[in-house]
Amino acid sequence: DAKTTQPNSMESNEEEPVHLPCNHSTISGTDYIHWYRQLPSQGPEYVIHGLTSNVNNRMASLAIAEDRKSSTLILHRATLRDAAVYYCILGRLNTGFQKLVFGTGTRLLVSP
Amino acid sequence: KAGVTQTPRYLIKTRGQQVTLSCSPISGHRSVSWYQQTPGQGLQFLFEYFSETQRNKGNFPGRFSGRQFSNSRSEMNVSTLELGDSALYLCASSLGPRGGNTIYFGEGSWLTVV
């Protein structure tokens, strides 16, 4: 299964932008890039996903490299509530059905 | 609308027993998948169901099984429980299996095997 590589942890100050990097050098043409975040004792929360083009939603922006071998999740203004483990995941199609292949994630610490 | 609902939230079982976990997907979602999360292995894909058929399976022993009903609700079963099966079991749903569909997770069922 294709895996992603993320830094183990990152730190940010409140109200500053945060750029969370992800490498996925073995990505295939049909793999979507998904980002989820998880708070302790909770299920993963959907953040954003994309295929080739950059994507924006109310939570974040996703910047995808032209060769698709890396991507960056951008939180425009970090808040204390954004402190979580962020997973960059490839949505891999297998016999036409998608499964998510999780890596170890990045623990984001946000300081006031 | 309601999110993915999993029951029970917490349970304790003894080695050798079996357990059944239940998942109600978001209304209108027809694809349900299950994941296991442990501190050592992280989040791992178990299986995916669509139209009452298992379409995708992860690398887990046959003790792990599941099914999906005509209303898209799903159950997973673990037989002959082992200590290593202690984990957070997560259910996720999406409209369908097409790549790019947003997948939403429930809060999970915490299983402790003693």
Interface residues (C-beta under 8 A of the other chain):
Chain A: T30 D31 Y32 H34 Y36 Q42 G43 P44 E45 Y46 H49 L51 Y87 G91 L93 N94 T95 G96 F97 Q98 K99 L100 V101 F102 G103 T104 G105
Chain B: V4 S31 S33 Y35 G42 L43 Q44 F45 E48 F50 R55 N56 G58 L90 A92 S94 P97 R98 G99 G100 N101 T102 I103 Y104 F105 G106 E107 G108
